[in-house]
């Protein structure tokens, strides 16, 4: 893939897709011969596509983490007195040590002087799909019943926020569709069809 103008490296993208399809009459040697009566069909498809989503976040700079805002034109005011802090510097004693420790442990170092940080958030498109169907003819071929199943399983990476360390979750989506169809030929010009799906 071509390089993204806004990213320092190429966007992550790798895709593999494979599967198989099979079908025919049901035949069990010495037990059952379903030729012209009983049929089966099955399809399996697996796609694995790892993607990267370009993401830009804003982080506190090193000066801001040391509670120095001298480069900021706006006055930083004390919420208790509504007066500006001298030199736009907040006393360290006024900061929550838990917040400072969190920033040091989990926030990456900004790539730009303005606190910007660009990275590729993990993303993906990796469904697994299964399709199965069975058909049965009876009544001298004037009646048919078939059952079908379509199942999809999707598991893709998800995050609970925007910072890189939070991008370690997995989201799953499961979809199952079932159908049953009955067809009866009543006369040369009349056909009755009944369907049930869920």
PyMOL commands that set and color helices and strands:
alter all, ss='L'
color gray80, all
select helices_A, chain A and resi 62-65+86-88+92-94+97-106+164-166
alter helices_A, ss='H'
color red, helices_A
select strands_A, chain A and resi 13-25+27-28+32-33+38-58+116-124+127-138+143-158+169-187+190-197
alter strands_A, ss='S'
color yellow, strands_A
deselect
rebuild
show_as cartoon
